């Protein structure tokens, strides 16, 4: 199984950070946003 490159990982983390910044009102909500993005 191939993993993500560093560039892909950085882009993913930046996208996630921007989502959390735009939506989350506190740490708990930020954690929920991140957990909702985990694979099932």
C-alpha positions as CSV (number, residue, x, y, z in Angstrom):
1,X,0.0,0.0,0.0
2,X,1.4,3.4,-1.0
3,X,1.3,6.2,1.5
4,X,0.9,9.9,1.0
5,X,3.9,12.0,0.0
6,X,5.0,14.8,2.3
7,X,3.5,17.3,-0.1
8,X,0.2,15.5,-0.1
9,X,0.2,15.2,3.7
10,X,1.0,18.9,4.1
11,X,-1.8,19.8,1.7
12,X,-4.3,17.6,3.6
13,X,-3.3,19.1,6.9
14,X,-3.6,22.6,5.6
15,X,-7.1,21.9,4.2
16,X,-8.1,20.4,7.5
17,X,-6.7,23.4,9.4
18,X,-8.6,25.8,7.2
19,X,-11.9,23.9,7.7
20,X,-11.4,23.9,11.5
21,X,-10.6,27.6,11.5
22,X,-13.6,28.5,9.4
23,X,-16.1,26.3,11.3
24,X,-15.0,25.4,14.8
25,X,-16.0,27.6,17.7
26,X,-14.0,25.8,20.3
27,X,-11.6,22.9,20.8
28,X,-14.3,20.3,21.3
29,X,-16.0,21.3,18.0
30,X,-12.6,21.2,16.3
31,X,-12.0,17.7,17.5
32,X,-15.4,16.6,16.3
33,X,-14.7,18.0,12.8
34,X,-11.5,16.1,12.6
35,X,-12.9,12.9,13.9
36,X,-15.8,13.1,11.4
37,X,-13.2,13.2,8.6
38,X,-11.6,9.9,9.7
39,X,-12.2,6.9,7.5
40,X,-14.9,4.5,8.6
